[in-house]
Amino acid sequence: MAGAFLMEIRRGTQSALLVIRAAAELPSAPVEVSVCVDSLEVRSGGSCDAAALPPGVRLAPSSCRGLRRLRGDGLHLRVRLRGPPPAADVVCPLRESLKSNKNYIFYCQSCGDIIVKDRKFLRVLPLPSENWSDLVEEWCCHPDPFARSTLHPQHGDCFLGDTFFLLNSGSESHVPESPVCCSEAGHHVSQSGSSLKSKENTRVICKRCKTMLGETVSSDTIKYYVTEVIIQLAEESFSPTPRSQFVQSMVVQCLLELSSAKSTFRFTIKGDNGKTYILIWLLNSDTLLVESLGSLSSHSIFTPFGDILMPSSGPVGTWNAVKVLYQPCIKCRNKDSVMMLFQKEARP
């Protein structure tokens, strides 16, 4: 009975939505649910699944309400907690983790190959928002002083954007298997040398696994995407992270930072061709998800997301999450009307 229970806990309200998936597998069979302070038990079709709640999560059984069965999903009910659940782990944003005068190594997230070795930054600076130049007229009472200037990093600089960072490629210390730049037109150029065609869209590709890591924005500036590169201190050993887990964590960091900085909960995901692929609404960021794998045995334990943390991984943990509503825009019949509504709601 895999995935027998799923619990979505809200820290702010100290409440939880409990989904009993075992009821979806046998929709016509009677189901007996026992909610205790520190455990759950479900009896159905002659079998019994029991799960102990993770440390710090305690339910108030008398508060159970809203029991209903959803076809294909199982039983849903809401319950309050006896106290606050475990606090969320503090995640250090990329712009706070990178420090000047320290040596860093850049790895390809997909294969672990070293991209840049022993790079020391003299300055680590945040970039302004994407459309900052559109507001220059509001700041200045004279012609745009930045019209002929570009924000490109010099030697020893690292510029941090919302979803990328810029490095000066003129004096990078590469290992033998360094990435190569491959333009979409099929031309190959070295990172430190050859001049690039004006306005040519040039991709930076990992030489080992051929994953796109970023793009060149000038002959001496490379833009790396935060979802494709792992940065660690030179003295630290490299520890790989599952691809889906890494991408999720980076996207969540971007959503939370942008939501806090810009006071918005609406976002779009666009491709490098400028086309909008997904609309995202950030619903909440205080969710704790806990899932029981379930089994044919009589007892199981709660673990967050069974495809990542299996029961053999040790003590029960917790999984912090954000909840989003998303609308794909590729094959959406009402794409134009949805986009108009999204843009209309986004205006102040």
RODODREN-894355 format. One record per residue (C-alpha): z, y negated, x negated; chain. Coordinates in steps of 0.05 Angstrom, whole numbers. Layout:
<sites>
      w      v      u c
      Z      Y      X A
...
</sites>
This chain:
<sites>
      w      v      u c
      0      0      0 A
    -22    -50    -53 A
     -4   -122    -44 A
     47   -107     12 A
     82   -175     10 A
     63   -246     -7 A
    112   -304     -6 A
     93   -378    -10 A
    155   -420    -25 A
    158   -496    -19 A
    210   -527    -65 A
    212   -593    -28 A
    230   -563     40 A
    265   -500     13 A
    224   -458     61 A
    176   -400     54 A
    117   -369     89 A
    122   -293     85 A
     58   -252     94 A
     67   -177    104 A
      0   -147     87 A
     21    -76    102 A
     14    -93    175 A
    -60   -108    164 A
    -74    -38    138 A
    -47     -5    201 A
    -59    -57    255 A
    -43    -10    313 A
     20     20    284 A
     89     -8    299 A
    120    -47    241 A
    194    -55    228 A
    212   -113    182 A
    281   -122    151 A
    295   -190    119 A
    357   -191     75 A
    385   -246     30 A
    356   -216    -34 A
    306   -164    -10 A
    253   -144     41 A
    237    -78     73 A
    177    -57    115 A
    171      9    152 A
    104     27    182 A
     64     90    194 A
    117    135    166 A
    122     98    100 A
    173     48     73 A
    161     -9     24 A
    221    -46     -4 A
    222   -103    -54 A
    277   -141    -88 A
    268   -216    -91 A
    263   -250   -159 A
    325   -283   -188 A
    342   -350   -157 A
    306   -336    -91 A
    354   -324    -34 A
    333   -322     39 A
    370   -341    103 A
    353   -282    149 A
    377   -318    212 A
    325   -372    202 A
    265   -327    212 A
    216   -355    263 A
    142   -360    281 A
    127   -286    276 A
     54   -271    290 A
      0   -222    270 A
    -66   -248    242 A
   -124   -200    245 A
   -143   -175    175 A
    -85   -211    142 A
    -21   -180    170 A
     44   -208    196 A
     63   -281    183 A
    133   -309    191 A
    171   -369    165 A
    241   -367    135 A
    287   -417    102 A
    319   -409     34 A
    394   -410     23 A
    386   -456    -37 A
    335   -488    -82 A
    288   -438   -117 A
    281   -438   -193 A
    255   -504   -221 A
    183   -509   -242 A
    167   -501   -316 A
    153   -566   -351 A
     80   -566   -374 A
     63   -613   -431 A
     -4   -648   -418 A
    -57   -645   -472 A
    -52   -720   -487 A
     23   -712   -500 A
     18   -648   -541 A
    -32   -676   -592 A
      3   -717   -645 A
    -23   -758   -704 A
    -13   -735   -776 A
     -9   -661   -757 A
    -59   -607   -774 A
    -94   -572   -716 A
   -142   -514   -708 A
   -193   -512   -652 A
   -211   -444   -622 A
   -264   -422   -573 A
   -225   -402   -511 A
   -274   -347   -492 A
   -276   -308   -558 A
   -222   -338   -603 A
   -270   -360   -658 A
   -248   -420   -699 A
   -287   -482   -683 A
   -253   -534   -726 A
   -203   -516   -781 A
   -144   -558   -806 A
   -163   -623   -773 A
   -112   -680   -781 A
   -116   -739   -735 A
    -95   -808   -757 A
   -100   -834   -686 A
    -96   -799   -618 A
   -115   -848   -564 A
   -128   -842   -488 A
   -195   -865   -461 A
   -199   -912   -401 A
   -222   -884   -334 A
   -294   -860   -327 A
   -321   -923   -293 A
   -280   -974   -331 A
   -341  -1015   -351 A
   -356  -1029   -277 A
   -291  -1070   -273 A
   -303  -1113   -335 A
   -328  -1170   -292 A
   -262  -1170   -256 A
   -224  -1176   -322 A
   -265  -1228   -358 A
   -288  -1298   -340 A
   -344  -1296   -392 A
   -400  -1248   -407 A
   -382  -1175   -419 A
   -353  -1171   -490 A
   -362  -1095   -490 A
   -436  -1094   -470 A
   -460  -1074   -539 A
   -400  -1033   -561 A
   -384   -960   -550 A
   -319   -922   -550 A
   -336   -872   -604 A
   -282   -843   -649 A
   -282   -859   -723 A
   -260   -813   -779 A
   -190   -786   -763 A
   -194   -805   -689 A
   -186   -763   -627 A
   -201   -797   -560 A
   -174   -762   -498 A
   -209   -767   -431 A
   -189   -736   -365 A
   -229   -671   -375 A
   -253   -676   -447 A
   -237   -703   -516 A
   -282   -738   -567 A
   -282   -722   -641 A
   -320   -753   -699 A
   -363   -698   -728 A
   -381   -732   -793 A
   -327   -700   -835 A
   -302   -640   -797 A
   -276   -581   -837 A
   -314   -522   -808 A
   -306   -449   -823 A
   -370   -409   -838 A
   -380   -389   -765 A
   -378   -458   -736 A
   -412   -477   -670 A
   -482   -503   -669 A
   -512   -557   -626 A
   -570   -533   -584 A
   -608   -583   -543 A
   -637   -563   -477 A
   -706   -575   -505 A
   -693   -519   -555 A
   -682   -560   -618 A
   -626   -539   -665 A
   -588   -590   -707 A
   -526   -586   -751 A
   -462   -619   -727 A
   -454   -664   -787 A
   -525   -684   -804 A
   -590   -692   -769 A
   -605   -750   -724 A
   -611   -736   -650 A
   -663   -761   -603 A
   -643   -821   -562 A
   -608   -801   -497 A
   -621   -727   -509 A
   -572   -681   -474 A
   -548   -636   -530 A
   -501   -578   -518 A
   -449   -552   -566 A
   -449   -476   -566 A
   -402   -426   -598 A
   -441   -388   -650 A
   -405   -322   -637 A
   -404   -316   -560 A
   -456   -370   -542 A
   -407   -404   -494 A
   -421   -478   -481 A
   -361   -516   -511 A
   -385   -587   -499 A
   -441   -635   -517 A
   -459   -687   -569 A
   -457   -759   -545 A
   -484   -789   -610 A
   -504   -767   -680 A
   -431   -768   -702 A
   -391   -756   -638 A
   -378   -691   -602 A
   -348   -683   -532 A
   -308   -619   -523 A
   -288   -596   -453 A
   -214   -581   -443 A
   -231   -516   -406 A
   -270   -487   -464 A
   -227   -501   -526 A
   -156   -483   -545 A
   -120   -529   -594 A
    -60   -505   -634 A
    -20   -529   -693 A
    -46   -500   -758 A
     19   -464   -773 A
     19   -428   -705 A
    -14   -361   -695 A
    -69   -356   -643 A
    -51   -320   -579 A
   -108   -309   -529 A
   -100   -327   -456 A
   -138   -293   -399 A
   -198   -337   -381 A
   -182   -346   -307 A
   -109   -363   -321 A
   -128   -414   -374 A
   -181   -449   -331 A
   -133   -452   -272 A
    -78   -483   -314 A
   -125   -536   -343 A
   -154   -554   -275 A
    -84   -560   -246 A
    -63   -606   -303 A
   -123   -650   -291 A
   -111   -653   -215 A
    -37   -670   -224 A
    -49   -723   -277 A
   -106   -756   -239 A
    -67   -753   -174 A
     -7   -787   -206 A
    -48   -839   -244 A
    -96   -858   -189 A
    -53   -845   -128 A
   -105   -800    -96 A
   -110   -729    -71 A
   -186   -725    -63 A
   -229   -698   -120 A
   -300   -675   -133 A
   -325   -624   -182 A
   -394   -642   -210 A
   -442   -608   -257 A
   -471   -640   -319 A
   -532   -656   -276 A
   -490   -703   -233 A
   -494   -657   -172 A
   -430   -648   -131 A
   -411   -575   -123 A
   -341   -574    -93 A
   -297   -624    -54 A
   -222   -614    -65 A
   -162   -641    -27 A
    -95   -632    -63 A
    -45   -610     -9 A
     19   -599    -49 A
     43   -585   -119 A
    112   -555   -108 A
     92   -485    -89 A
    123   -421   -118 A
     81   -359   -105 A
    110   -289   -108 A
     73   -225    -94 A
     94   -153    -88 A
     43   -103   -113 A
     69    -49    -68 A
     56     24    -83 A
     60     94    -54 A
    130     98    -81 A
    190     77    -40 A
    208     16    -80 A
    171    -40   -116 A
    188   -107   -146 A
    162   -176   -133 A
    113   -200   -185 A
     68   -261   -184 A
     -5   -242   -177 A
    -11   -169   -192 A
    -78   -176   -228 A
    -43   -216   -284 A
     28   -191   -288 A
     36   -116   -275 A
    104    -84   -261 A
    106    -57   -332 A
    107   -128   -359 A
    183   -131   -354 A
    231   -174   -313 A
    208   -207   -249 A
    179   -276   -261 A
    155   -335   -220 A
     87   -368   -212 A
     81   -442   -201 A
     19   -464   -163 A
    -14   -522   -128 A
    -45   -515    -59 A
   -114   -543    -48 A
   -166   -546      8 A
   -237   -541    -18 A
   -307   -547     11 A
   -367   -519    -27 A
   -427   -564    -24 A
   -483   -518    -47 A
   -500   -480     17 A
   -461   -522     66 A
   -501   -536    129 A
   -462   -600    141 A
   -463   -622     69 A
   -486   -694     82 A
   -437   -706    138 A
   -380   -676     98 A
   -396   -719     38 A
   -399   -782     82 A
   -331   -765    112 A
   -302   -750     43 A
   -326   -816     14 A
   -304   -854     76 A
   -233   -825     72 A
   -231   -840     -3 A
   -240   -914      8 A
   -176   -956     12 A
</sites>
